[in-house]
């Protein structure tokens, strides 16, 4: 699994830990990225990039893995994210069949969807500490196994309450897919490549979110709604096996090893660990705090302005996506709007947000890596986490335009191309919001990426849950046009608030240091 040597690898002569750059200690996340004169006794990539964080001399340090080894790990995480995203967003397409079989109402089924989303967020308050203490690998595996159980429960549901119960269990099981991949990316990639890593994770999540409903439409029409959940159980079970045999642990105690220097660019020695040693189920990682205090840390992070802002940006973006998904049967199958789509045709509408999401992945991921480096070079080599924010000024107007086309377009009786194109614009904003929120918060709190990202996902899913509860009565009371017009303007306000964070974000990071003393 070693494969081709990564350009990010550098061999290390055992030394003391490199001399730290203490000039920016009062501003967590502010660091020297471009060191043209090699003033720091730190390991560099190429001519002038300072490697952040500094890799140790161990060949088992994920920062020193070969490109093949890194991308096998990231590929498995993407596959897991693809499938979990797919099964969490297909609920809206099952509504028609569930209403016919169980006599459920849209409002009742929305409870299952909303509470499931809420549990995805809240469950990270315990999933994250477990991953920080016992490793990422067992959390991924347990999540996959519980997800299989939730799909089996739903597939054999005998009442609407049992079905909703399966959605609750799914929410708990699916929690890690929203937060842990960002930590896994942090484990393996240097700071100036993390946007690229997040792009791959969000590619899996984005394609799953929209390809899942497309496949669901065909399965419902040809085999019935229960087979949708049976297929998800089968595929998720296969992914659990892949995780067990193929996903290495990326949690690593870097402080227990010596650090490299800048003298050599030869490959690191091959790992001496056996295949089975690399796949041990538990890896107890050292933490400064007890498991109880580690569990409470994401709760404390909920009070930080940067976390709140990141959670709101990501939360409202996902809220629009979920409302779009749950309202699709109203827009495309209600005779009042004249589209009269079948389940298959309604599923195919998700091709539009899929294309939008994939096309704009670069804007929030690898694009922000390049922009951050460009800004650092203009700032005497110093990088600021706020460089990740600028992509929201692309995503916000695009997503708002999608909301304006989707609801008001359908209400005005426009050709089906208008609301479907609007879905594509809404989908385009999702990866941008995710990459900005997770990228910014993990770099603003480099010593606490797990708790910070867990807190962001909690806020995100509370907002999405509230929006699902509110959307049905909102549409009934105000109508499709006015509801989505309001959502569009709210979207603009939330995304454009990034101006405030660019202005005040650095000060917020400084105050976070004082509050933790």
C-alpha positions in Angstrom: 0.0 0.0 0.0 3.0 2.2 0.0 2.9 3.1 -3.8 4.4 6.1 -5.2 6.1 8.5 -2.9 4.1 11.6 -2.1 5.6 15.0 -3.0 4.7 15.9 0.5 7.1 13.4 2.0 10.5 14.2 3.4 12.8 11.9 5.3 13.9 12.9 8.7 17.1 12.8 10.6 16.0 12.3 14.3 16.3 15.7 15.9 14.6 17.7 18.6 11.3 19.2 17.8 11.8 22.0 15.3 12.0 25.5 16.7 8.5 26.8 16.9 7.4 30.1 15.5 6.0 31.8 18.6 5.3 35.2 17.0 1.6 34.4 16.4 0.7 32.4 19.6 -1.9 34.9 20.6 -3.7 34.4 17.3 -4.4 30.6 16.8 -4.4 29.7 13.2 -2.2 32.6 12.1 1.1 31.0 10.9 4.0 31.6 8.6 3.2 29.5 5.5 5.7 30.9 2.9 9.2 31.2 4.3 11.3 32.4 1.4 14.5 33.0 3.4 14.1 29.7 5.5 14.2 31.7 8.7 12.4 28.8 10.6 14.2 25.6 11.5 11.1 23.7 10.3 10.6 21.2 7.5 9.7 22.8 4.1 8.0 21.5 0.9 9.8 22.5 -2.2 11.5 25.9 -2.0 9.5 27.9 0.5 6.4 26.2 1.9 6.5 25.6 5.6 4.9 22.2 6.4 2.0 22.9 8.8 1.8 20.8 10.9 5.4 19.6 11.1 5.6 15.9 10.3 7.5 13.5 12.7 10.2 11.1 11.5 7.9 8.1 11.8 6.9 6.3 8.5 3.5 5.7 10.2 2.8 9.4 10.6 -0.2 10.0 8.2 1.5 13.2 7.1 4.3 11.0 5.7 2.2 8.4 4.0 2.7 7.9 0.2 0.1 9.4 -2.1 -1.4 6.0 -2.8 -1.8 5.2 0.9 -3.3 8.6 1.6 -5.8 8.4 -1.2 -6.9 4.8 -0.4 -7.7 6.1 3.1 -9.5 9.1 1.7 -11.3 7.1 -0.9 -12.8 4.8 1.7 -14.0 7.8 3.7 -15.5 9.3 0.5 -17.3 6.0 -0.3 -18.7 5.9 3.3 -19.7 9.5 3.0 -21.4 8.9 -0.4 -23.6 6.1 0.9 -24.5 7.8 4.2 -25.4 11.0 2.4 -27.5 9.1 -0.1 -29.6 7.3 2.5 -30.1 10.4 4.6 -31.6 12.4 1.8 -34.0 9.9 0.2 -36.7 10.2 2.8 -38.7 12.8 0.8 -39.1 10.4 -2.1 -40.6 7.7 0.1 -43.3 10.0 1.4 -45.9 9.1 -1.3 -45.6 5.4 -0.7 -45.5 5.8 3.1 -48.7 7.9 3.0 -50.4 5.3 0.9 -49.4 2.3 3.0 -49.5 3.7 6.6 -51.8 6.7 6.3 -49.1 9.0 7.5 -49.2 12.8 6.8 -46.4 14.9 5.4 -46.1 16.7 8.8 -45.7 13.3 10.6 -43.0 12.1 8.2 -41.3 15.5 8.5 -40.9 14.8 12.2 -38.8 11.7 11.3 -36.7 13.6 8.9 -36.2 16.6 11.2 -35.4 14.6 14.3 -33.0 12.4 12.3 -31.2 15.5 11.2 -31.1 16.8 14.7 -29.6 13.5 16.0 -26.9 13.6 13.2 -25.7 16.9 14.8 -26.2 16.1 18.5 -24.6 12.6 18.2 -21.3 14.2 17.3 -21.1 15.5 20.8 -20.2 11.9 21.8 -18.9 10.6 18.5 -16.2 13.2 18.3 -14.7 12.6 21.8 -14.6 8.8 21.1 -12.7 9.4 17.9 -10.3 11.7 19.6 -9.6 9.2 22.4 -9.9 5.8 20.7 -9.2 6.6 17.1 -11.1 7.4 13.9 -11.3 3.8 12.6 -13.6 2.2 15.3 -16.0 5.2 15.0 -16.3 4.8 11.2 -16.9 1.1 11.6 -19.5 1.4 14.4 -21.3 4.1 12.5 -21.5 1.9 9.4 -22.9 -1.1 11.4 -25.5 1.0 13.1 -26.5 2.5 9.8 -27.1 -1.0 8.5 -29.3 -1.7 11.5 -31.4 1.5 10.9 -32.0 0.6 7.2 -33.1 -3.0 8.1 -35.5 -1.5 10.8 -37.0 0.8 8.2 -37.3 -1.8 5.5 -39.3 -4.1 7.7 -41.3 -1.3 9.5 -44.9 -2.3 10.2 -46.2 1.1 11.1 -45.4 4.8 10.6 -44.0 5.1 14.1 -41.5 2.2 13.5 -40.4 3.9 10.3 -39.8 7.2 12.0 -37.9 5.3 14.7 -35.6 4.0 12.0 -34.9 7.6 11.0 -34.0 8.5 14.5 -31.6 5.6 14.7 -30.2 6.5 11.3 -29.5 10.1 12.6 -27.4 8.8 15.5 -25.6 6.3 13.3 -24.8 8.8 10.5 -23.4 11.5 12.8 -19.7 10.8 12.0 -20.1 11.3 8.3 -20.7 15.0 8.8 -17.7 15.8 11.0 -15.1 13.0 11.2 -13.9 13.2 7.5 -12.8 16.8 8.1 -10.7 15.5 11.0 -9.3 12.7 8.9 -8.3 15.3 6.2 -6.5 17.3 8.9 -4.7 14.1 10.0 -3.3 13.4 6.6 -2.8 16.7 4.8 -0.8 19.8 5.3 -2.7 23.0 5.7 -2.1 24.2 2.1 -3.6 21.0 0.8 -6.6 20.6 3.1 -9.0 22.3 0.8 -8.2 19.7 -1.8 -8.8 16.9 0.8 -12.1 18.5 1.8 -13.1 18.7 -1.8 -12.7 14.9 -2.2 -14.8 14.2 0.9 -17.5 16.7 -0.2 -17.5 15.2 -3.7 -18.5 11.9 -2.1 -21.1 13.5 0.1 -22.5 15.7 -2.7 -22.8 13.0 -5.3 -24.4 10.7 -2.7 -26.9 13.4 -1.8 -28.2 13.6 -5.4 -27.4 10.2 -7.0 -29.2 8.5 -4.1 -32.5 10.1 -4.8 -32.2 9.3 -8.6 -31.7 5.6 -7.9 -34.4 5.7 -5.3 -37.0 6.9 -7.8 -36.3 3.9 -10.1 -36.3 1.4 -7.3 -39.6 2.7 -5.8 -41.3 2.5 -9.2 -40.0 -1.0 -10.1 -39.6 -2.8 -6.8 -41.3 -0.8 -4.0 -40.1 1.5 -1.3 -38.9 -1.3 1.1 -36.3 -2.4 -1.4 -34.8 1.1 -1.3 -33.9 0.5 2.3 -32.9 -3.1 1.8 -30.4 -2.0 -0.9 -29.0 0.6 1.4 -28.5 -2.0 4.1 -26.7 -4.3 1.7 -24.4 -1.6 0.3 -23.7 -0.1 3.7 -22.8 -3.6 5.0 -20.3 -4.0 2.2 -18.8 -0.6 3.1 -18.5 -1.7 6.7 -16.4 -4.7 5.5 -14.2 -2.4 3.3 -13.7 -0.1 6.4 -12.7 -3.1 8.5 -10.1 -4.5 6.0 -9.0 -1.3 4.3 -9.2 1.8 6.4 -6.1 2.5 8.4 -6.1 4.6 11.6 -5.2 8.3 10.9 -5.1 9.4 14.6 -1.4 9.7 15.5 0.6 10.8 18.5 3.0 13.0 16.7 4.5 14.4 19.9 5.8 11.0 20.9 8.2 11.0 17.9 11.2 13.0 16.9 10.9 15.5 14.0 12.6 15.8 10.7 14.7 18.6 9.3 14.9 20.3 5.9 18.0 18.6 4.7 16.6 15.7 2.7 13.7 15.0 0.4 14.2 11.3 0.1 11.2 9.0 0.9 10.6 8.1 4.5 11.4 4.4 5.4 8.7 1.9 4.9 6.5 1.1 7.9 7.6 -1.9 9.9 4.0 -2.5 11.0 2.3 -5.6 9.6 -1.0 -5.4 7.7 -3.0 -6.5 10.7 -1.1 -4.2 13.1 -2.2 -1.3 10.9 -5.8 -2.5 11.1 -6.0 -2.8 14.9 -9.5 -1.9 16.1 -8.6 0.5 18.9 -5.8 3.0 19.1 -5.8 4.8 22.5 -4.6 8.3 21.8 -3.1 10.6 24.5 -5.3 13.6 25.4 -4.6 16.3 27.9 -8.1 16.0 29.3 -10.2 13.2 30.7 -12.8 11.5 28.5 -15.6 13.4 30.3 -13.9 16.8 29.7 -13.2 15.8 26.1 -16.9 15.1 25.7 -17.9 18.5 27.1 -15.4 20.4 25.0 -17.6 20.6 21.9 -20.3 22.1 24.1 -17.9 24.8 25.2 -17.0 25.5 21.5 -20.7 26.3 20.9 -20.0 29.7 22.5 -17.3 30.8 20.1 -18.4 33.3 17.4 -16.4 31.6 14.7 -18.1 28.3 15.4 -21.5 30.0 15.5 -20.9 31.7 12.2 -19.6 28.6 10.5 -22.5 26.5 11.8 -25.0 29.1 10.5 -23.5 29.2 7.0 -23.4 25.5 6.7 -26.7 25.0 8.6 -28.8 27.3 6.4 -27.2 25.9 3.2 -28.2 22.4 4.3 -31.6 23.6 5.4 -32.4 24.9 1.9 -31.3 21.5 0.5 -33.5 19.6 2.9 -36.5 21.8 2.3 -35.9 21.4 -1.5 -35.9 17.6 -1.0 -39.0 17.5 1.2 -41.0 19.9 -0.9 -40.1 18.2 -4.2 -43.3 16.0 -4.1 -45.4 19.2 -3.6 -43.8 21.0 -6.5 -43.5 18.1 -9.0 -46.3 15.8 -8.1 -49.1 18.1 -7.0 -51.6 18.6 -9.9 -51.9 22.3 -8.8 -48.5 23.1 -10.3 -49.1 21.1 -13.5 -45.8 19.1 -13.7 -47.3 15.7 -12.6 -43.9 14.0 -12.5 -43.7 10.2 -11.7 -41.4 9.0 -8.9 -38.7 8.2 -11.5 -38.9 11.6 -13.1 -38.8 13.4 -9.7 -35.7 11.4 -8.8 -34.1 12.5 -12.1 -34.5 16.1 -11.1 -31.5 15.6 -8.7 -29.2 15.4 -11.7 -29.4 19.2 -11.7 -28.1 19.8 -8.1 -25.5 17.0 -8.6 -24.0 18.9 -11.6 -24.1 22.2 -9.7 -22.4 20.7 -6.7 -19.7 19.0 -8.6 -19.0 22.0 -10.8 -18.5 24.3 -7.8 -16.5 22.0 -5.6 -13.3 23.7 -6.7 -14.5 27.1 -5.6 -14.6 26.1 -1.9 -11.8 23.5 -1.8 -8.6 23.5 -3.9 -9.5 27.0 -5.1 -9.3 28.3 -1.5 -5.9 26.6 -1.1 -4.6 28.6 -4.0 -6.2 31.8 -2.8 -4.8 31.3 0.7 -1.3 30.8 -0.6 -1.7 33.9 -2.9 -2.9 36.0 0.1 0.0 34.7 2.3 2.6 35.7 -0.3 1.1 39.2 -0.3 1.1 39.2 3.5 4.9 38.6 4.0 4.3 34.8 4.0 1.7 34.9 6.9 -1.5 32.9 6.3 -4.8 33.7 8.1 -7.7 31.3 8.4 -10.0 34.0 7.2 -8.7 33.4 3.7 -11.1 30.4 3.5 -14.1 32.7 3.8 -14.1 34.5 0.5 -15.7 31.7 -1.4 -19.1 32.4 0.3 -19.3 35.5 -1.9 -19.6 33.2 -4.8 -21.8 30.6 -3.1 -24.3 33.0 -1.5 -25.7 34.8 -4.6 -25.7 31.5 -6.6 -27.7 29.7 -3.9 -30.1 32.6 -3.5 -30.7 32.7 -7.2 -31.6 29.0 -7.0 -34.1 29.6 -4.3 -35.7 32.4 -6.3 -36.0 30.1 -9.3 -37.2 27.0 -7.6 -40.2 28.2 -5.5 -41.3 31.3 -7.2 -40.7 29.7 -10.6 -42.9 26.8 -9.9 -45.6 29.0 -8.3 -45.6 31.2 -11.5 -46.2 28.1 -13.6 -42.9 28.4 -15.5 -41.6 25.5 -17.5 -40.2 22.6 -15.4 -36.7 23.7 -16.5 -36.9 26.8 -14.3 -37.4 25.0 -10.9 -35.0 22.2 -11.9 -32.3 24.7 -12.9 -33.0 26.4 -9.6 -32.2 23.1 -7.9 -28.9 23.1 -9.7 -28.0 26.5 -8.3 -29.0 25.4 -4.8 -26.8 22.3 -5.1 -23.9 24.5 -6.2 -23.8 26.3 -2.9 -23.7 23.2 -0.7 -20.0 22.2 -1.2 -18.9 25.8 -1.0 -20.7 26.2 2.4 -19.3 22.9 3.7 -15.7 23.6 2.7 -15.7 27.1 4.0 -17.3 26.2 7.3 -15.2 23.1 8.1 -12.0 24.5 6.6 -12.2 27.8 8.4 -13.1 26.4 11.8 -10.5 23.6 11.8 -7.7 26.1 10.9 -9.0 28.8 13.3 -8.7 26.2 16.2 -5.7 24.0 15.1 -5.4 22.3 18.5 -9.1 21.4 18.6 -10.3 20.5 15.1 -12.5 17.7 16.4 -14.5 19.6 19.0 -14.7 22.7 16.8 -16.1 20.8 13.8 -18.4 18.7 16.0 -19.9 22.0 17.4 -20.3 23.3 13.8 -22.2 20.2 12.8 -24.4 20.4 15.9 -25.4 24.0 15.0 -25.8 23.1 11.4 -28.2 20.3 12.1 -30.2 22.2 14.7 -30.9 24.8 12.0 -31.7 22.2 9.4 -34.1 20.4 11.8 -35.9 23.6 12.7 -36.3 24.5 9.0 -37.8 21.1 8.2 -40.4 21.6 11.0 -41.1 25.2 9.9 -41.1 24.7 6.1 -44.4 22.8 5.8 -46.6 25.3 7.7 -44.6 28.1 6.3 -45.4 27.0 2.7 -49.1 26.4 3.6 -49.4 29.8 5.3 -47.4 32.0 2.9 -47.4 30.0 -0.3 -44.5 28.5 -2.3 -43.5 31.9 -3.9 -43.2 34.0 -0.8 -41.6 31.3 1.3 -38.8 30.8 -1.1 -38.3 34.5 -1.8 -37.8 35.0 2.0 -35.4 32.0 2.1 -33.4 33.5 -0.8 -33.0 36.9 0.9 -32.1 35.1 4.2 -29.5 33.1 2.3 -27.9 36.3 1.0 -27.8 37.8 4.5 -26.2 34.8 6.1 -23.5 34.2 3.4 -22.6 37.9 3.0 -22.1 38.1 6.8 -18.7 36.7 5.9 -17.7 40.3 5.5 -18.0 40.7 9.3 -16.0 37.6 10.0 -13.2 38.7 7.6 -13.1 42.0 9.6 -13.5 40.6 13.1 -12.4 36.9 12.9 -8.8 37.4 13.9 -9.9 39.3 17.0 -12.3 36.4 17.9 -9.5 34.0 17.6 -7.4 36.1 20.0 -10.2 36.2 22.5 -10.6 32.5 22.3 -7.1 32.0 23.7 -7.8 34.2 26.7 -11.1 32.4 27.4 -9.3 29.1 27.5 -6.7 30.2 30.0 
